[in-house]
Amino acid sequence: MVEMPPALVIIAQVFIGLFSGVLGLILATPIMVIILVVVKMVYIHDILGDESLKV
């Protein structure tokens, strides 16, 4: 499970849904989860060296 703010889910669904239609609306949340995990793993853990955040 990934903790993601509800506002981020709604914003992702609106923007990705606008650009990609119904398929984008369905896949908006999984796409945002992938982006969130990659940012946490690559940027926060590797570049900043912060190990306190869980993925």
ZIHU-V32386 format. One record per residue. N is the residue number from 1. RES is the residue in one letter. SS is DSSP state (a for helix, b for strand, c for the rest). PHI is phi as a letter, one per 40 degrees, with the letter a starting at -180 (none if undefined). BURIAL is # if it has 24 or more other C-alpha atoms within 12 Angstrom, else .. Layout:
# ZIHU-V32386
n & res & ss & phi & burial
N & RES & SS & PHI & BURIAL
N & RES & SS & PHI & BURIAL
This chain:
# ZIHU-V32386
n & res & ss & phi & burial
1 & M & c & none & .
2 & V & c & b & .
3 & E & c & c & .
4 & M & c & b & .
5 & P & c & c & .
6 & P & a & d & .
7 & A & a & c & .
8 & L & a & c & .
9 & V & a & c & #
10 & I & a & c & .
11 & I & a & c & .
12 & A & a & c & #
13 & Q & a & c & #
14 & V & a & c & .
15 & F & a & c & .
16 & I & a & c & #
17 & G & a & c & .
18 & L & a & c & .
19 & F & a & c & .
20 & S & a & b & .
21 & G & a & g & .
22 & V & a & c & .
23 & L & a & c & .
24 & G & a & c & .
25 & L & a & c & .
26 & I & a & c & .
27 & L & a & c & .
28 & A & a & c & #
29 & T & a & c & #
30 & P & a & c & .
31 & I & a & c & .
32 & M & a & c & #
33 & V & a & c & .
34 & I & a & c & .
35 & I & a & c & .
36 & L & a & c & #
37 & V & a & c & .
38 & V & a & c & .
39 & V & a & c & .
40 & K & a & c & #
41 & M & a & c & .
42 & V & a & c & .
43 & Y & a & c & .
44 & I & a & c & .
45 & H & a & c & .
46 & D & a & c & .
47 & I & a & c & .
48 & L & c & c & .
49 & G & c & g & .
50 & D & c & c & .
51 & E & c & c & .
52 & S & c & c & .
53 & L & c & c & .
54 & K & c & c & .
55 & V & c & c & .
